[in-house]
C-alpha cells in the first residue's frame, strides 16, 4: 500500500505542475523586464512626438520617449550616424522602432527570457506588417551602414558604437538586399516580416493613428489565444494520463 501512496504523491505533484502553468492570457497588456521599461503599462499623457500614439497605455516613461528621439541618447548610447549622416527619413523609422520597443504593451506573445546584463527579456519574431517593413527599407536603402546585425559586434571603446575594424560602410541595400533582410536581421530576429498587411489584425503595426485606437491590441489577443489553444492541445494527453493513473490508484 505504501507504494500506492508514493505514486499518489508523484501524481499530485504532476497535476499541480500542469494546472498551475502560466496562463497565456498573462501575455496581454504587459511590459518586458528590460533596461528602461516600466513594471506595468499605464497612461503617459506627455509622451514625446513619435512615441505619443502609446500615451493612453505605455510601457515607457516620458523621459524615455524623449531620449528615443535623440542621437547617442542615454538609453543605449547608440550612434545612428556610424557611417556618415543617416538620412532623416530613414532615422524616422528607427525612432519609431525604438518607440515600439520601449512603449508597446502588446508584444507579450513574443517575449522571451534572455541572460543579458542589460535586460532579462526581449521579444523574438514579432510579426511586423509587411507594409511597415517595405517602407522602412525604401526610406533607408540609400543610407549607409557597416553591419547586418546591429545587436552585437560594435566597437564601443569611445562610449558609443562605431564600426568594427575592417567593416566597410556600404548602402543599406548592400547589407540588406530585401525588406525582409532588413527587418528580420537588423535586431537579431526581433521581427519576422509578416505576409499580412496593416489593418489585417494579424500583424504588428509600427505606425498607427491613436485616434482610431491601437490596432496591436487585437493582434496580441489573436496570437495569445492561438498560443493558449496550442498549449491546451499539447497538454491534454498528459492530463488524460494523470486522470487514468489517479483512477487506477484509487481502485
KOLKELO-187051 format. One record per residue: residue in three letters; x, y, z of N, C-alpha, C in turn. Coordinates in Angstrom, 3 decimals, decimal comma. Each point is the difference from the previous one (the first is absolute). Example, Ala and Ser with C-alpha at 12.3 -4.5 7.8 and 13.67 -1.06 7.14 Angstrom:
# residues 2
   resn        n_X        n_Y        n_Z       ca_X       ca_Y       ca_Z        c_X        c_Y        c_Z
    ALA     13,190     -5,690      7,800     -0,890      1,190      0,000      0,900      1,200      0,000
    SER     -0,350      1,050     -0,720      0,820      1,190      0,060     -0,770      1,090      0,730
//
This chain:
# residues 251
   resn        n_X        n_Y        n_Z       ca_X       ca_Y       ca_Z        c_X        c_Y        c_Z
    UNK      0,828     -1,210      0,000     -0,828      1,210      0,000      0,866      1,266      0,000
    UNK      1,195     -0,121      0,613      0,899      1,159      0,065      0,389      0,477     -1,396
    UNK      0,192     -0,975     -0,911      0,405      0,389     -1,359     -1,089      0,788     -0,700
    UNK     -1,268     -0,335      0,337     -1,097      0,764     -0,602     -0,023      1,431      0,532
    UNK      0,326      0,149      1,282      0,058      1,338      0,596      1,084      0,840     -0,678
    UNK      1,167     -0,641     -0,260      1,100      0,697     -0,668     -0,410      0,448     -1,398
    UNK     -0,631     -0,917     -0,736     -0,447      0,344     -1,344     -1,047      1,121      0,027
    UNK     -0,851     -0,030      1,019     -1,020      1,033      0,122      0,624      1,378      0,230
    UNK      1,077      0,024      0,797      0,704      1,268      0,224      0,617      0,527     -1,291
    UNK      0,636     -0,917     -0,768      0,558      0,393     -1,286     -1,087      0,551     -0,922
    UNK     -1,151     -0,648      0,035     -1,115      0,416     -0,840     -0,467      1,398      0,370
    UNK     -0,119      0,262      1,291     -0,446      1,311      0,455      0,971      1,099     -0,421
    UNK      1,294     -0,295      0,058      1,005      0,961     -0,454     -0,168      0,281     -1,490
    UNK     -0,220     -1,065     -0,782     -0,179      0,152     -1,436     -1,235      0,813     -0,341
    UNK     -1,101     -0,281      0,710     -1,235      0,753     -0,229      0,212      1,479      0,305
    UNK      0,683      0,281      1,111      0,243      1,395      0,374      0,828      0,710     -1,059
    UNK      0,996     -0,693     -0,538      0,869      0,614     -1,012     -0,780      0,335     -1,259
    UNK     -0,889     -0,894     -0,408     -0,772      0,217     -1,224     -1,027      1,097      0,185
    UNK     -0,727     -0,027      1,107     -1,108      0,942      0,162      0,425      1,379      0,471
    UNK      1,222      0,131      0,499      0,459      1,318      0,426      0,933      0,630     -1,009
    UNK      0,090     -0,569     -1,213      0,844      0,604     -1,039     -0,483      1,415     -0,293
    UNK      0,901      0,877     -0,331     -0,325      1,405     -0,234     -0,991      0,151     -1,148
    UNK     -1,149      0,608      0,254     -0,983      0,185     -1,071      0,540      0,907     -1,090
    UNK     -0,314     -0,333     -1,231      0,470      0,812     -1,126     -0,624      1,390      0,018
    UNK     -1,177      0,151      0,613     -0,637      1,308      0,020      0,810      1,011      0,799
    UNK      0,943     -0,446      0,825      0,873      0,925      0,714      0,944      0,722     -0,964
    UNK      0,039     -0,426     -1,229      0,839      0,645     -0,992     -0,671      1,225     -0,609
    UNK     -1,179      0,319      0,465     -0,699      1,189     -0,495      0,213      1,173      0,959
    UNK      0,224      1,174     -0,592      0,157      1,231      0,771      1,121     -0,127      1,030
    UNK      1,191     -0,333     -0,481      1,155     -0,187      0,880      1,202      0,777     -0,538
    UNK      0,930      0,278      0,903      1,265      0,630     -0,365      1,132     -1,016      0,157
    UNK      0,995      0,141     -0,837      1,174     -0,858      0,120      0,813      0,367      1,233
    UNK      0,727     -0,981      0,500      0,978      0,245      1,055      1,313      0,364     -0,689
    UNK      0,126      1,288     -0,305      1,152      0,465     -0,765      0,524      1,294      0,609
    UNK      0,928      0,629     -0,655      0,794      1,076      0,603     -0,812      1,217      0,428
    UNK     -0,906      0,472     -0,851     -0,705      1,255      0,281     -1,519     -0,161      0,104
    UNK     -0,499     -1,212     -0,097     -1,441     -0,202      0,010     -0,591      0,176      1,404
    UNK     -1,207      0,537      0,039     -0,753      0,045      1,247     -0,383     -1,426      0,407
    UNK     -0,317     -0,178      1,266     -0,408     -1,328      0,459     -1,355     -0,391     -0,584
    UNK     -0,904      0,966     -0,079     -1,334     -0,246     -0,543     -0,381      1,151     -0,926
    UNK     -0,778     -0,282     -1,043     -0,430      1,083     -0,901     -1,042      0,894      0,649
    UNK     -0,049      1,226     -0,469     -0,993      0,942      0,503      0,049      1,286     -0,800
    UNK     -0,897      0,941      0,278     -0,065      1,264     -0,756      1,268      0,839      0,181
    UNK      0,410      0,644     -1,082      1,131      0,949      0,010     -0,390      1,141     -0,944
    UNK     -0,669      0,990      0,521     -0,640      1,025     -0,836      0,969      0,837     -0,821
    UNK      1,269      0,065      0,418      0,935      0,912     -0,659      1,113     -0,718     -0,761
    UNK     -0,295     -1,170     -0,514      1,017     -0,699     -0,788      0,414      0,853     -1,189
    UNK      1,279     -0,077     -0,339      0,590      0,912     -0,979     -0,251     -0,457     -1,440
    UNK     -0,452      0,892     -0,831     -0,104     -0,115     -1,451     -0,365     -1,411     -0,486
    UNK      0,970     -0,723     -0,580     -0,321     -1,271     -0,650     -0,436     -1,085      0,980
    UNK      0,281      0,182      1,279     -0,451     -0,972      1,000     -1,413      0,303      0,509
    UNK     -0,558      1,131     -0,402     -1,292      0,443      0,538     -1,181     -0,928     -0,301
    UNK      0,020     -0,816     -1,082     -1,139     -0,901     -0,209     -0,260     -0,955      1,171
    UNK      0,987     -0,215      0,859     -0,156     -0,931      1,127     -0,383      0,708      1,294
    UNK     -0,335      1,290     -0,046     -0,169      0,752      1,238     -1,150     -0,510      0,883
    UNK     -1,002     -0,636     -0,591     -1,112     -0,508      0,810      0,389     -1,234      0,816
    UNK      1,008     -0,721     -0,473      0,422     -1,214      0,711      1,407     -0,349     -0,461
    UNK      0,987      0,329      0,797      1,391     -0,109     -0,438      0,878     -0,707      1,016
    UNK      1,033     -0,657     -0,527      1,033     -0,606      0,839      1,204      0,930      0,156
    UNK     -0,043      1,163     -0,629      1,109      0,955      0,066     -0,415      1,233      0,796
    UNK      0,989      0,647      0,579     -0,230      1,262      0,702      0,151      1,164     -0,973
    UNK     -0,383      1,194      0,451      0,177      1,191     -0,816      1,476      0,209     -0,320
    UNK      0,857     -0,183      0,989      1,427      0,204     -0,205      0,562     -0,973     -1,033
    UNK     -0,420     -1,260      0,075      0,450     -0,989     -0,984     -0,440      0,393     -1,402
    UNK     -1,231      0,492     -0,126     -0,504      0,400     -1,326      0,787      1,180     -0,558
    UNK      0,437      0,888      0,855      0,810      1,135     -0,459      1,382     -0,473     -0,453
    UNK      0,591     -0,876      0,778      1,334     -0,498     -0,331     -0,014     -0,830     -1,286
    UNK     -1,129     -0,634     -0,295     -0,112     -0,821     -1,215      0,190      0,823     -1,266
    UNK     -0,178      1,302      0,096      0,112      0,876     -1,167      1,380      0,638     -0,152
    UNK      0,891     -0,275      0,952      1,317      0,641     -0,010      1,067     -0,899     -0,622
    UNK      1,009      0,626     -0,550      1,170     -0,732     -0,490      0,918     -0,328      1,185
    UNK      0,488     -1,219      0,030      0,866     -0,482      1,091     -0,613      0,384      1,348
    UNK     -1,232     -0,391      0,207     -0,704      0,317      1,243      0,498     -0,900      1,132
    UNK     -0,407      0,342      1,208      0,445     -0,808      1,139     -0,642     -1,396      0,005
    UNK     -1,040     -0,212     -0,822     -0,684     -1,295      0,007      0,974     -1,138     -0,278
    UNK      0,702      0,090     -1,140      0,925     -1,070     -0,395      1,312      0,531     -0,579
    UNK      0,162      1,331     -0,030      1,211      0,619     -0,560      0,225     -0,437     -1,447
    UNK     -1,106     -0,156     -0,742      0,101     -0,514     -1,360      0,115      1,149     -0,995
    UNK      0,969     -0,122     -0,893      0,288      1,030     -1,005     -0,561     -0,421     -1,349
    UNK     -1,108      0,622     -0,396     -0,597     -0,319     -1,305      0,914      0,412     -1,150
    UNK      0,841      0,989      0,242      0,842      0,565     -1,063      1,397     -0,641     -0,037
    UNK      0,067     -1,302      0,176      1,302     -0,678      0,062      0,675     -0,102     -1,369
    UNK     -0,728      0,275     -1,069      0,597      0,026     -1,350     -0,371      1,305     -0,704
    UNK      0,177      1,094      0,692     -0,439      1,270     -0,552     -1,430      0,295      0,417
    UNK     -0,479      1,144     -0,373     -1,311      0,454      0,443     -1,117     -0,875     -0,573
    UNK     -0,781     -0,612      0,880     -1,164     -0,769     -0,450     -1,068      0,956     -0,506
    UNK     -0,625     -0,346     -1,103     -1,031      0,874     -0,564     -1,187      0,103      0,970
    UNK     -0,561      1,200      0,118     -1,099      0,208      0,958     -1,168     -0,971     -0,182
    UNK     -0,362     -0,290     -1,242     -1,121     -0,919     -0,243      0,304     -1,380      0,540
    UNK      1,254     -0,410     -0,084      0,419     -1,299      0,529     -0,013      0,020      1,524
    UNK      0,583      1,030      0,581      0,062      0,101      1,467     -1,398      0,016      0,608
    UNK     -0,943      0,556     -0,739     -1,399      0,047      0,439     -0,503     -1,403      0,352
    UNK      0,382     -0,977     -0,796     -0,436     -1,385      0,242      0,689     -0,601      1,219
    UNK      1,266      0,320      0,191      0,703     -0,544      1,155     -0,506      0,607      1,308
    UNK     -0,413      1,263     -0,050     -0,630      0,595      1,176     -1,317     -0,704      0,294
    UNK     -0,770     -0,260     -1,058     -1,277     -0,685      0,185      0,199     -1,426      0,511
    UNK      1,014     -0,669     -0,502      0,367     -1,334      0,471      0,338      0,043      1,491
    UNK      0,740      1,026      0,430      0,345      0,153      1,409     -1,243      0,251      0,842
    UNK     -0,911      0,843     -0,505     -1,248      0,257      0,727     -0,822     -1,274      0,160
    UNK     -0,098     -0,786     -1,061     -0,736     -1,262      0,091      0,634     -0,912      1,041
    UNK      1,318     -0,120     -0,048      0,721     -0,869      0,939     -0,194      0,458      1,444
    UNK      0,138      1,296      0,249     -0,038      0,506      1,366     -1,419      0,163      0,541
    UNK     -0,951      0,324     -0,867     -1,316      0,448      0,470     -1,117     -1,029     -0,120
    UNK      0,097     -0,930     -0,938     -1,151     -0,870     -0,286     -0,261     -1,015      1,110
    UNK     -1,264     -0,102      0,467     -0,381     -1,052      0,935     -0,619     -1,210     -0,713
    UNK      0,162     -0,033     -1,334     -0,681     -1,019     -0,812      0,962     -0,974     -0,667
    UNK      1,152     -0,232      0,610      0,994     -0,910     -0,574      0,171     -1,265      0,845
    UNK     -0,902     -0,182      0,956      0,103     -1,130      0,921      0,119     -1,378     -0,628
    UNK     -0,774     -0,293     -1,059      0,104     -1,348     -0,582      1,384     -0,341     -0,534
    UNK      0,859      0,998     -0,170      1,325     -0,260     -0,593      1,146      0,260      0,979
    UNK     -0,339      0,230      1,272      1,045      0,249      0,997      0,707     -1,303      0,356
    UNK      1,328      0,067      0,035      0,837     -1,145      0,354      0,980      0,414      1,095
    UNK      0,301     -0,925      0,897      1,023      0,271      1,007      1,381     -0,036     -0,643
    UNK      0,881      0,890      0,448      1,380      0,024     -0,479      0,936      0,212      1,190
    UNK      1,206     -0,448     -0,157      1,007      0,174      1,053      0,997      1,055     -0,467
    UNK     -0,411      1,253      0,141      0,839      1,116     -0,422      0,145      0,985      1,147
    UNK      1,115      0,686      0,047      0,270      0,884      1,129     -0,982      1,173      0,065
    UNK     -0,502      0,430     -1,158     -0,823      1,210     -0,030     -1,496     -0,264     -0,128
    UNK     -0,388     -1,254     -0,121     -1,423     -0,313     -0,025     -0,203     -1,481      0,279
    UNK     -1,185     -0,315      0,521     -0,345     -1,386      0,322     -0,945     -0,605     -1,038
    UNK     -0,607      0,859     -0,822     -0,931     -0,469     -1,029      0,194      0,787     -1,288
    UNK     -0,392     -0,608     -1,095     -0,022      0,647     -1,310     -1,212     -0,532     -0,750
    UNK     -0,306      0,601     -1,139     -1,021     -0,633     -0,843      0,673     -0,606     -1,222
    UNK     -0,628     -1,058     -0,509      0,579     -0,786     -1,082     -1,071     -0,334     -1,029
    UNK      0,325      0,254     -1,276     -0,874     -0,347     -1,123     -1,374      0,667      0,053
    UNK     -0,021      1,241      0,427     -1,250      0,770     -0,051     -0,422      0,142     -1,462
    UNK     -1,245     -0,367     -0,335     -0,445      0,056     -1,409     -0,258      1,440     -0,450
    UNK      1,022      0,634     -0,505     -0,096      1,395     -0,436     -0,739      0,086     -1,331
    UNK     -0,942      0,915     -0,091     -0,780      0,154     -1,234      0,925      0,264     -1,193
    UNK     -0,274     -0,685     -1,089      0,888      0,081     -1,164      0,083      1,412     -0,567
    UNK     -1,081      0,782      0,122      0,018      1,376     -0,500      1,006      0,852      0,776
    UNK     -0,003     -0,157      1,334      0,924      0,764      0,830      1,443     -0,369     -0,310
    UNK      0,239     -1,278     -0,223      1,350     -0,446     -0,330      0,437      0,538     -1,358
    UNK     -0,900     -0,040     -0,964      0,323      0,460     -1,351      0,407      1,474     -0,016
    UNK     -0,783      0,833      0,663      0,300      1,434     -0,037      1,238      0,312      0,838
    UNK      0,242     -0,750      1,062      1,223      0,155      0,788      1,225     -0,229     -0,898
    UNK     -0,052     -1,082     -0,759      1,113     -0,337     -0,901      0,154      1,048     -1,110
    UNK     -1,109      0,412     -0,580      0,067      0,982     -1,087      0,589      1,326      0,473
    UNK     -0,360      0,421      1,204      0,491      1,272      0,519      1,446     -0,082      0,497
    UNK      0,499     -1,208      0,213      1,360     -0,156      0,521      0,997     -0,556     -1,019
    UNK     -0,449     -0,445     -1,116      0,877     -0,738     -0,911      1,194      0,812     -0,486
    UNK     -0,123      1,322     -0,038      1,114      0,825     -0,478      0,807      0,629      1,143
    UNK     -0,361     -0,308      1,244      0,860      0,367      1,123      1,103     -1,051      0,113
    UNK      0,950      0,228      0,904      1,177     -0,871      0,065      0,145     -0,660      1,374
    UNK      0,519     -1,225     -0,031      0,312     -0,731      1,215      1,175     -0,938     -0,284
    UNK      0,450     -0,705      1,035      1,147     -0,894     -0,175     -0,278     -1,400      0,541
    UNK     -1,267     -0,272      0,430     -0,310     -1,292      0,619     -1,433     -0,415     -0,314
    UNK     -0,226     -1,301      0,059     -1,363     -0,509     -0,160     -0,696     -0,217      1,333
    UNK      0,742     -0,355      1,038     -0,591     -0,217      1,321      0,465      1,117      0,927
    UNK     -0,925      0,863      0,349      0,344      1,174      0,811     -0,042     -0,275      1,498
    UNK     -0,344     -1,213      0,378     -0,032     -0,333      1,426      1,392     -0,225      0,580
    UNK      0,946     -0,412     -0,829      1,294     -0,405      0,552      1,118      0,256     -1,010
    UNK      1,234     -0,055      0,499      1,159      0,086     -0,876      0,533      1,399     -0,236
    UNK     -0,522      1,007      0,710      0,467      1,369     -0,172      1,275      0,262      0,797
    UNK      0,680      1,063     -0,350      1,117      0,510      0,780     -0,545      1,085      0,936
    UNK      0,014     -0,263      1,308     -0,579      0,918      0,979      1,067      0,767      0,790
    UNK      1,232     -0,016     -0,440      1,086      0,598      0,778     -0,166      1,503      0,206
    UNK     -0,728      0,654     -0,892     -0,211      1,447      0,107     -1,201      0,358      0,874
    UNK     -0,694     -1,016      0,482     -1,195      0,255      0,799     -1,281     -0,070     -0,800
    UNK      0,111     -0,131     -1,300     -1,154     -0,226     -0,869      0,452     -0,913     -1,136
    UNK     -0,936     -0,548     -0,736      0,346     -0,995     -1,011      0,690      0,606     -1,210
    UNK      1,086     -0,636     -0,414      0,693      0,337     -1,238      0,221     -1,286     -0,779
    UNK      0,202      0,126     -1,297      0,189     -1,184     -0,837      1,234     -0,788      0,445
    UNK     -0,093     -1,315     -0,005      1,173     -0,809      0,319      1,097      0,200     -1,043
    UNK      1,214     -0,326      0,390      1,133      0,074     -0,929     -0,293     -0,882     -1,215
    UNK      0,301      0,519     -1,170     -0,164     -0,697     -1,284     -1,464     -0,200     -0,409
    UNK     -0,919      0,643      0,717     -1,411     -0,036     -0,419     -0,257      1,223     -0,871
    UNK     -0,232     -0,225     -1,279     -0,128      1,103     -0,952     -1,415      0,565     -0,012
    UNK     -0,097      1,302     -0,176     -1,293      0,657     -0,126     -0,522     -0,152     -1,428
    UNK     -1,210     -0,497     -0,100     -0,684     -0,116     -1,287     -1,445      0,445      0,185
    UNK     -0,707      0,186     -1,094     -1,410      0,324      0,070     -0,765     -1,123      0,694
    UNK     -1,124      0,380      0,577     -0,835     -0,990      0,683     -0,342     -1,167     -0,920
    UNK     -0,293      0,295     -1,263     -0,439     -1,085     -0,877      1,144     -0,928     -0,408
    UNK      1,226      0,321      0,400      1,113     -0,939     -0,134     -0,071     -1,035      1,118
    UNK     -0,174      0,461      1,223     -0,083     -0,905      1,149     -1,395     -0,618      0,150
    UNK     -1,005      0,732     -0,474     -1,396     -0,470      0,103     -0,630      0,069     -1,391
    UNK      0,209     -1,009     -0,832     -0,465      0,069     -1,393     -1,520     -0,029     -0,163
    UNK     -0,719     -0,397      1,026     -1,464     -0,048     -0,062     -0,578      0,594      1,281
    UNK     -1,272      0,405     -0,025     -0,634      0,476      1,234      0,049     -1,045      1,117
    UNK     -0,230     -1,262     -0,334      0,028     -1,057      1,019      1,378     -0,129      0,640
    UNK      1,058      0,165     -0,801      1,356     -0,084      0,544      0,214      1,083      1,055
    UNK     -0,478      1,202     -0,278      0,126      1,086      0,964     -0,776     -0,291      1,278
    UNK     -1,285     -0,226     -0,137     -0,862     -0,112      1,182      0,283     -1,251      0,825
    UNK      0,334     -1,100     -0,655      0,239     -1,247      0,727      1,365     -0,039      0,673
    UNK      1,010      0,587     -0,636      1,370     -0,218      0,443      0,585      1,110      0,856
    UNK     -0,480      1,232     -0,155      0,702      1,125      0,611      0,028     -0,070      1,519
    UNK     -1,047     -0,536      0,614     -0,043     -0,134      1,469     -0,089     -1,464      0,411
    UNK      0,780     -0,858     -0,623      0,081     -1,425      0,405     -1,361     -0,679      0,024
    UNK     -0,777      0,237     -1,062     -1,305     -0,647     -0,169     -1,031      0,423      1,051
    UNK      0,145      1,226      0,474     -1,076      0,549      0,834     -1,298      0,040     -0,799
    UNK      0,123      0,301     -1,297     -1,154      0,008     -0,895      0,094     -1,144     -1,001
    UNK     -1,169     -0,416     -0,452     -0,104     -0,924     -1,125     -1,088      0,563     -0,911
    UNK      0,390      0,387     -1,194     -0,952      0,673     -0,879     -1,202     -0,905     -0,270
    UNK     -1,175      0,551      0,206     -1,240     -0,742     -0,192     -0,427      0,024     -1,463
    UNK     -0,777     -0,975     -0,383     -0,639      0,018     -1,321     -1,240      0,882      0,008
    UNK     -0,402      0,437      1,193     -1,195      0,831      0,139      0,375      1,477     -0,025
    UNK     -0,979      0,810     -0,375      0,202      1,435     -0,057     -0,722      0,733      1,105
    UNK      0,223      1,297      0,058     -0,617      0,856      1,002     -1,530     -0,109     -0,041
    UNK     -0,613     -0,022      1,157     -1,450     -0,081      0,085     -0,554     -1,408     -0,054
    UNK      0,881     -0,995     -0,134     -0,459     -1,393     -0,113     -0,335     -0,615      1,354
    UNK      0,503      0,588      1,068     -0,186     -0,601      1,319      0,909     -1,188      0,245
    UNK      0,959     -0,210     -0,882      0,887     -1,171      0,105      1,483      0,389      0,023
    UNK      0,294      1,297      0,013      1,400      0,428      0,041      0,130      1,268      0,840
    UNK      1,155      0,176      0,595      0,263      1,156      0,845      0,350      1,207     -0,872
    UNK     -0,698      1,104      0,256      0,254      1,243     -0,732      0,971      0,864      0,786
    UNK      1,052      0,426     -0,670      0,927      0,924      0,624     -0,599      1,398      0,055
    UNK     -0,835      0,297     -0,987     -0,650      1,305     -0,111     -1,516     -0,181      0,102
    UNK     -0,661      0,868      0,771     -1,477     -0,025      0,041     -0,499      1,347      0,512
    UNK     -1,252      0,286     -0,317     -0,651      1,234      0,418     -0,767     -0,282      1,294
    UNK      0,428      0,553      1,118     -0,655     -0,313      1,275     -1,449      0,471      0,069
    UNK     -0,386      0,896     -0,900     -1,402      0,448     -0,027     -0,935     -1,163     -0,314
    UNK      0,529     -1,029     -0,659     -0,797     -1,187     -0,340      0,339     -1,191      0,895
    UNK      0,646      0,276      1,124      0,372     -1,069      0,913      1,321     -0,637     -0,396
    UNK      0,453     -0,926      0,822      1,264     -0,701     -0,249     -0,292     -1,355     -0,630
    UNK      0,257     -0,171     -1,293     -0,328     -1,258     -0,683      0,817     -1,185      0,509
    UNK      1,101      0,258      0,671      0,844     -1,093      0,466     -0,596     -0,747      1,187
    UNK     -0,994      0,614      0,654     -0,694     -0,703      1,086     -0,720     -1,229     -0,552
    UNK     -0,697      0,170     -1,112     -0,707     -1,120     -0,640      0,980     -1,074     -0,465
    UNK      1,125      0,426     -0,541      1,008     -0,943     -0,493      0,553     -0,835      1,145
    UNK      0,336      0,660      1,113      0,529     -0,721      1,157     -1,019     -1,004      0,541
    UNK     -1,280      0,404      0,043     -1,044     -0,917      0,467     -0,098     -1,224     -0,895
    UNK      0,050      0,226     -1,311     -0,102     -1,119     -0,941      1,116     -1,007      0,231
    UNK      1,234      0,467      0,090      1,124     -0,922      0,144      0,047     -0,628      1,393
    UNK     -0,411      0,740      1,028     -0,049     -0,575      1,344     -1,025     -1,130      0,068
    UNK     -1,167      0,219     -0,641     -1,031     -1,038     -0,027      0,457     -1,205     -0,817
    UNK      0,698      0,267     -1,108      0,528     -1,093     -0,817      0,997     -0,831      0,795
    UNK      0,880      0,675      0,722      0,985     -0,711      0,811     -0,658     -0,758      1,136
    UNK     -1,024      0,583      0,597     -0,718     -0,659      1,087     -0,664     -1,279     -0,497
    UNK     -0,622      0,060     -1,187     -0,613     -1,190     -0,581      1,015     -1,072     -0,293
    UNK      1,178      0,396     -0,495      1,061     -0,967     -0,279      0,484     -0,647      1,280
    UNK      0,076      0,810      1,083      0,454     -0,551      1,276     -0,963     -1,025      0,549
    UNK     -1,303      0,280     -0,122     -0,987     -0,973      0,466      0,057     -1,280     -0,813
    UNK      0,182      0,150     -1,314      0,077     -1,172     -0,874      1,193     -0,882      0,364
    UNK      1,130      0,645      0,327      1,196     -0,757      0,351     -0,121     -0,655      1,379
    UNK     -0,765      0,645      0,911     -0,038     -0,475      1,382     -1,041     -1,082      0,244
    UNK     -1,009     -0,107     -0,890     -1,093     -0,908      0,346      0,419     -1,459      0,125
    UNK      0,934     -0,555     -0,797      0,380     -1,404      0,221      0,596     -0,227      1,382
    UNK      0,803      0,959      0,491      0,582     -0,139      1,323     -1,080      0,045      1,064
    UNK     -0,933      0,919     -0,151     -1,080      0,114      0,985     -0,864     -1,261      0,004
    UNK     -0,287     -0,521     -1,194     -0,804     -1,216     -0,092      0,722     -1,164      0,667
    UNK      1,319     -0,095     -0,220      0,785     -1,065      0,616      0,013      0,093      1,509
    UNK      0,078      1,217      0,512     -0,005      0,192      1,447     -1,332     -0,424      0,607
    UNK     -1,099      0,309     -0,689     -1,322     -0,402      0,488     -0,117     -1,523      0,030
    UNK      0,472     -0,690     -1,053     -0,051     -1,463     -0,028      0,817     -0,612      1,135
    UNK      1,190      0,595      0,245      0,839     -0,521      1,084     -0,681      0,178      1,349
    UNK     -0,668      1,172      0,180     -0,711      0,241      1,263     -1,106     -1,027      0,208
    UNK     -0,762     -0,283     -1,064     -1,072     -0,997      0,092      0,551     -1,370      0,361
    UNK      1,149     -0,335     -0,569      0,612     -1,305      0,281      0,480     -0,078      1,437
    UNK      0,588      1,075      0,512      0,496     -0,005      1,363     -1,137     -0,067      1,019
    UNK     -1,115      0,603     -0,346     -1,135      0,017      0,931     -0,871     -1,238     -0,090
    UNK      0,283     -0,835     -1,012     -0,840     -1,202     -0,167      0,364     -1,095      1,012
//
